[in-house]
Amino acid sequence: MCRNIRVLHNFEPPATSAEVQAAALQYVRKVSGSTKPSAVNAEAFDRAVQEVALATQRLLDALVTTAPPKDREVEAAKAKARAEQRYGT
């Protein structure tokens, strides 16, 4: 999975539409192998991003969990600590 795509489920506050859109864009970039499509492919690329964003939002809206919501700042600190341990930065 692309490392730039972040977990969006079970956060308080919930994922924003901008976060969903960014994840969709990263997914389509990864699958297509292109960060910026050619002019001839731009429409298909943009349509795919919108469709993936809609499917992602539907998925997030439908998911159910009994786990308490996560805090973005706490999760970011954990990720930073893992990176420091892994890469020694």
ZARO-503576 format. One record per residue: residue number from 1; residue in three letters; z, y negated, x negated of N, C-alpha, C in turn. Coordinates in Angstrom, 2 decimals. Last residue first. Layout:
ZARO-503576
R_nr_rest_n_w_n_v_n_u_ca_w_ca_v_ca_u_c_w_c_v_c_u
R_NUM_Ala_Z_Y_X_Z_Y_X_Z_Y_X
...
end
This chain:
ZARO-503576
R_nr_rest_n_w_n_v_n_u_ca_w_ca_v_ca_u_c_w_c_v_c_u
R_89_Thr_13.44_-8.58_-16.45_13.22_-10.04_-16.51_14.48_-10.81_-16.30
R_88_Gly_13.11_-5.80_-16.40_13.96_-6.42_-17.40_13.76_-7.91_-17.54
R_87_Tyr_11.80_-4.35_-14.50_10.97_-5.04_-15.49_11.78_-5.76_-16.57
R_86_Arg_13.89_-3.11_-13.01_12.66_-2.39_-13.34_11.93_-3.04_-14.52
R_85_Gln_15.83_-5.08_-12.72_16.19_-3.80_-13.31_14.94_-3.06_-13.80
R_84_Glu_14.33_-7.07_-11.51_14.98_-7.34_-12.79_15.35_-6.04_-13.50
R_83_Ala_13.60_-5.75_-9.16_12.57_-6.16_-10.12_13.17_-6.43_-11.49
R_82_Arg_16.09_-5.46_-7.93_15.32_-4.26_-8.28_14.26_-4.60_-9.33
R_81_Ala_16.72_-8.17_-7.57_17.58_-7.35_-8.42_16.84_-6.08_-8.86
R_80_Lys_14.71_-8.86_-5.75_14.77_-9.52_-7.05_15.60_-8.71_-8.03
R_79_Ala_15.46_-7.29_-3.59_14.16_-7.06_-4.23_14.14_-7.68_-5.62
R_78_Lys_17.91_-8.48_-2.93_17.86_-7.07_-3.33_16.56_-6.77_-4.09
R_77_Ala_17.00_-11.02_-2.20_17.90_-10.89_-3.35_17.92_-9.44_-3.85
R_76_Ala_15.53_-10.35_0.07_14.84_-10.95_-1.09_15.70_-10.83_-2.34
R_75_Glu_17.58_-9.46_1.74_16.54_-8.52_1.32_15.78_-9.05_0.11
R_74_Val_18.94_-11.89_2.10_19.63_-10.74_1.49_18.60_-9.74_0.97
R_73_Glu_16.95_-13.39_3.38_17.49_-13.85_2.10_18.21_-12.71_1.37
R_72_Arg_16.48_-11.97_5.77_15.43_-12.13_4.78_15.97_-12.51_3.41
R_71_Asp_18.53_-9.52_7.09_18.47_-10.92_6.73_17.44_-11.08_5.61
R_70_Lys_17.87_-7.17_9.74_18.05_-7.52_8.33_17.93_-9.04_8.16
R_69_Pro_19.63_-6.04_12.66_18.55_-6.79_12.02_18.90_-7.14_10.59
R_68_Pro_20.97_-2.68_12.78_21.16_-4.13_12.89_20.02_-4.85_12.18
R_67_Ala_19.24_-0.03_14.43_19.78_-0.62_13.21_19.97_-2.13_13.40
R_66_Thr_17.89_0.94_16.49_19.31_0.73_16.74_19.99_0.10_15.52
R_65_Thr_14.67_-0.17_17.56_15.58_0.35_16.55_17.01_0.09_16.97
R_64_Val_11.27_-0.10_18.49_12.66_-0.14_18.92_13.52_0.45_17.81
R_63_Leu_8.11_-1.74_18.75_9.07_-0.95_17.97_10.50_-1.18_18.46
R_62_Ala_6.54_-3.55_20.12_6.83_-2.27_20.76_7.90_-1.45_20.02
R_61_Asp_6.14_-5.74_18.48_6.75_-5.96_19.80_7.20_-4.66_20.45
R_60_Leu_4.83_-4.54_16.34_6.16_-5.11_16.14_6.88_-5.33_17.46
R_59_Leu_2.40_-3.84_17.67_3.26_-2.83_17.08_4.68_-3.36_16.92
R_58_Arg_1.39_-6.36_18.32_1.69_-5.39_19.38_2.64_-4.31_18.87
R_57_Gln_1.04_-7.36_15.72_1.99_-8.01_16.61_2.38_-7.08_17.76
R_56_Thr_-0.96_-5.61_14.80_0.34_-5.69_14.12_1.39_-6.29_15.03
R_55_Ala_-3.06_-6.21_16.51_-2.50_-4.85_16.52_-1.11_-4.85_15.87
R_54_Leu_-3.48_-8.90_15.71_-3.11_-8.57_17.10_-2.47_-7.19_17.19
R_53_Ala_-4.21_-8.50_13.02_-3.03_-9.32_13.36_-2.56_-9.02_14.79
R_52_Val_-6.54_-7.02_13.33_-5.40_-6.40_12.66_-4.12_-7.18_12.99
R_51_Glu_-8.14_-8.97_14.58_-7.84_-7.72_15.27_-6.64_-7.02_14.65
R_50_Gln_-8.25_-10.97_12.58_-7.68_-11.27_13.90_-7.29_-9.99_14.64
R_49_Val_-9.53_-9.55_10.51_-8.19_-10.12_10.29_-7.52_-10.39_11.63
R_48_Ala_-11.99_-9.00_11.76_-11.10_-7.90_11.38_-9.68_-8.41_11.16
R_47_Arg_-13.03_-11.58_11.96_-12.76_-10.82_13.18_-11.79_-9.67_12.89
R_46_Asp_-13.36_-12.18_9.24_-12.43_-12.96_10.06_-12.06_-12.24_11.35
R_45_Phe_-15.32_-10.21_8.59_-14.04_-10.27_7.88_-13.00_-11.00_8.73
R_44_Ala_-17.45_-10.94_10.24_-16.85_-9.61_10.39_-15.47_-9.58_9.75
R_43_Glu_-17.93_-13.53_9.18_-17.59_-13.34_10.59_-16.91_-11.99_10.82
R_42_Ala_-18.58_-13.05_6.45_-17.41_-13.84_6.83_-16.99_-13.61_8.27
R_41_Asn_-20.85_-11.86_5.49_-19.77_-10.99_5.96_-18.56_-11.74_6.49
R_40_Val_-22.48_-13.92_4.68_-23.03_-12.98_5.65_-21.94_-12.07_6.24
R_39_Ala_-20.90_-15.17_2.76_-21.19_-15.88_4.02_-21.69_-14.91_5.09
R_38_Ser_-18.56_-12.76_1.42_-19.79_-13.56_1.36_-20.04_-14.19_2.72
R_37_Pro_-14.96_-13.05_1.45_-16.23_-12.39_1.77_-17.41_-13.34_1.59
R_36_Lys_-12.56_-12.93_-0.83_-13.33_-13.94_-0.09_-14.69_-13.33_0.19
R_35_Thr_-11.56_-10.58_-1.72_-10.60_-11.62_-1.35_-11.27_-12.73_-0.57
R_34_Ser_-12.41_-7.25_-1.05_-12.90_-8.61_-1.25_-11.84_-9.62_-0.84
R_33_Gly_-11.97_-4.74_-0.18_-12.19_-4.92_-1.61_-12.66_-6.31_-1.96
R_32_Ser_-11.32_-4.07_2.38_-12.71_-4.49_2.13_-13.01_-4.61_0.65
R_31_Val_-8.61_-3.43_2.11_-9.53_-2.43_2.63_-10.98_-2.78_2.29
R_30_Lys_-7.57_-5.87_1.10_-7.40_-4.61_0.37_-8.45_-3.59_0.81
R_29_Arg_-8.23_-7.70_3.10_-8.70_-7.91_1.73_-8.66_-6.61_0.95
R_28_Val_-6.81_-6.59_5.23_-8.28_-6.62_5.29_-8.87_-6.86_3.90
R_27_Tyr_-4.16_-6.97_4.26_-4.66_-5.64_4.59_-6.19_-5.62_4.56
R_26_Gln_-4.02_-9.76_4.03_-3.86_-8.92_2.84_-4.41_-7.52_3.08
R_25_Leu_-4.33_-10.44_6.76_-5.30_-10.90_5.76_-5.22_-10.04_4.51
R_24_Ala_-2.01_-9.31_7.83_-3.32_-8.85_8.28_-4.40_-9.23_7.27
R_23_Ala_-0.06_-10.85_6.56_-0.10_-9.40_6.32_-1.47_-8.84_6.72
R_22_Ala_-0.68_-13.35_7.66_-0.77_-13.14_6.21_-0.85_-11.66_5.87
R_21_Gln_-0.12_-12.88_10.38_-1.48_-13.24_9.96_-1.67_-12.99_8.46
R_20_Val_2.63_-12.46_10.23_1.77_-11.39_10.75_0.33_-11.64_10.29
R_19_Glu_3.42_-14.98_9.32_3.70_-13.79_8.51_2.82_-12.62_8.94
R_18_Ala_2.58_-16.56_11.49_2.02_-16.80_10.15_2.25_-15.60_9.23
R_17_Ser_4.20_-15.68_13.53_2.77_-15.37_13.62_2.09_-15.61_12.28
R_16_Thr_7.21_-14.31_12.03_6.42_-15.37_12.64_4.96_-14.95_12.74
R_15_Ala_9.59_-11.80_12.76_8.43_-12.25_11.98_7.66_-13.31_12.76
R_14_Pro_12.79_-12.94_14.09_11.63_-12.04_14.01_10.50_-12.65_13.18
R_13_Pro_15.51_-14.20_11.98_14.65_-14.21_13.16_13.43_-13.30_12.97
R_12_Glu_15.89_-10.87_11.50_16.38_-11.94_12.36_16.28_-13.22_11.57
R_11_Phe_13.82_-7.97_11.50_14.41_-9.11_10.83_14.88_-10.11_11.87
R_10_Asn_12.26_-5.66_12.23_13.72_-5.68_12.28_14.35_-6.76_11.40
R_9_His_9.26_-5.72_10.31_10.05_-5.19_11.42_11.54_-5.34_11.18
R_8_Leu_7.84_-6.35_8.09_8.03_-7.40_9.09_8.95_-6.99_10.22
R_7_Val_7.45_-5.93_4.66_7.99_-5.35_5.89_8.28_-6.49_6.86
R_6_Arg_4.49_-7.40_3.23_5.93_-7.25_3.35_6.30_-6.56_4.66
R_5_Ile_1.96_-7.08_0.99_2.28_-6.91_2.41_3.76_-6.58_2.51
R_4_Asn_1.63_-7.04_-1.69_1.81_-8.34_-1.06_2.12_-8.25_0.42
R_3_Arg_1.08_-4.47_-2.49_2.43_-4.98_-2.73_2.69_-6.33_-2.08
R_2_Cys_-0.62_-2.26_-0.42_-0.67_-3.52_-1.14_0.73_-4.10_-1.29
R_1_Met_0.00_1.18_-0.84_0.00_0.00_0.00_0.00_-1.24_-0.88
end
